[in-house]
Amino acid sequence: MFAIIKTGGKQYRVKKGTEIRVEKLAIESGEVIDIKDVLCVSGEQGVKIGTPFLSNVTVKAEVINQMRDRKVIVFKKKRRHNYRRKKGHRQDLTVLRIQEILAS
């Protein structure tokens, strides 16, 4: 059984036991959250697709860690104009472990 969830403006395909890295959520490590933005569920009964979300499906996930992603370097240059800019960016992330997919 798998589900497609939406969080942080992105979509993730999850199964029980998988770990995903999503954009930062304001939740402490060790807490369990319910994700109600479920777009699609596949199981023994077949595939169910929401319009846009399924109302009777939730995904339980445990917050494992709050971390930062690797640095992305942004370098801009215009040749022959002595223009160079270098910036770095590290995205804040939350690591989630999917505990179960509840479909009633």
matplotlib code that plots the C-alpha trace (Angstrom):
import matplotlib.pyplot as plt

x = [0.0, 1.3, 0.0, 0.9, 0.9, 1.4, 3.4, 5.5, 4.2, 5.7, 4.3, 5.8, 5.1, 5.2, 4.9, 4.9, 8.4, 9.9, 11.8, 11.3, 12.9, 10.3, 10.5, 10.7, 7.7, 7.4, 7.2, 9.6, 11.5, 9.7, 6.2, 3.7, 1.7, -1.3, -1.0, -4.5, -3.4, -3.5, -3.9, -3.9, -4.0, -3.3, -4.1, -6.0, -9.2, -7.4, -6.4, -8.4, -7.7, -8.9, -10.3, -7.9, -7.6, -9.1, -11.3, -11.2, -7.5, -4.7, -1.0, 0.7, 4.3, 6.9, 9.3, 12.8, 15.1, 15.3, 18.3, 19.7, 20.4, 23.7, 24.8, 23.8, 26.1, 24.6, 27.2, 26.3, 28.8, 28.6, 31.7, 33.7, 31.7, 33.6, 30.4, 30.6, 28.3, 28.6, 25.9, 25.1, 21.8, 21.1, 17.4, 15.9, 14.4, 12.4, 12.9, 9.7, 9.2, 5.9, 4.2, 0.9, -1.6, -5.1, -7.9, -11.4]
y = [0.0, 3.4, 7.0, 10.3, 13.2, 16.9, 19.0, 22.1, 22.6, 19.3, 15.8, 12.6, 8.9, 7.1, 3.6, 2.4, 2.7, 5.1, 8.2, 11.4, 14.8, 17.6, 21.4, 22.5, 21.9, 23.6, 20.4, 18.9, 15.7, 12.5, 13.9, 12.1, 14.2, 13.4, 14.4, 15.0, 16.2, 12.8, 13.0, 9.3, 5.9, 2.5, -0.7, -4.0, -2.2, -0.6, 3.0, 6.0, 9.4, 12.6, 15.8, 17.2, 15.5, 12.3, 13.2, 9.8, 9.1, 10.2, 9.4, 9.2, 10.2, 10.6, 13.5, 12.0, 15.0, 18.7, 19.3, 21.4, 20.3, 20.5, 23.9, 25.1, 27.7, 30.4, 32.1, 34.9, 36.4, 38.8, 38.5, 41.6, 43.7, 42.8, 41.5, 38.4, 37.4, 34.3, 33.2, 30.0, 28.6, 25.8, 24.7, 23.7, 20.2, 17.9, 14.1, 12.1, 8.4, 7.1, 4.9, 4.0, 4.9, 5.0, 4.6, 4.1]
z = [0.0, -0.9, -0.8, -2.4, 0.0, -0.4, 2.1, 1.7, -1.9, -3.0, -3.5, -2.1, -2.7, 0.7, 2.1, 5.7, 7.1, 4.5, 5.6, 3.6, 3.9, 3.6, 4.0, 7.7, 9.9, 13.2, 15.2, 17.8, 17.2, 18.4, 17.9, 15.7, 13.1, 10.9, 7.3, 5.8, 2.4, 0.7, -3.1, -4.0, -2.2, -3.7, -1.8, -2.0, -3.1, -6.0, -6.6, -5.1, -6.5, -4.7, -6.2, -5.0, -1.6, -0.2, 2.8, 4.7, 4.4, 6.8, 7.0, 10.4, 10.5, 13.2, 13.2, 13.3, 13.0, 12.1, 9.8, 7.1, 3.5, 1.7, 0.5, -3.0, -4.5, -6.6, -8.8, -11.2, -13.7, -16.6, -18.7, -19.6, -17.0, -13.8, -12.3, -10.1, -7.2, -5.1, -2.6, -0.8, 0.5, 2.9, 3.1, 6.5, 6.4, 8.6, 8.4, 8.7, 9.1, 7.9, 10.5, 8.8, 6.2, 7.6, 5.0, 6.3]

ax = plt.figure().add_subplot(projection="3d")
ax.plot(x, y, z, "-o")
ax.set_aspect("equal")
plt.show()
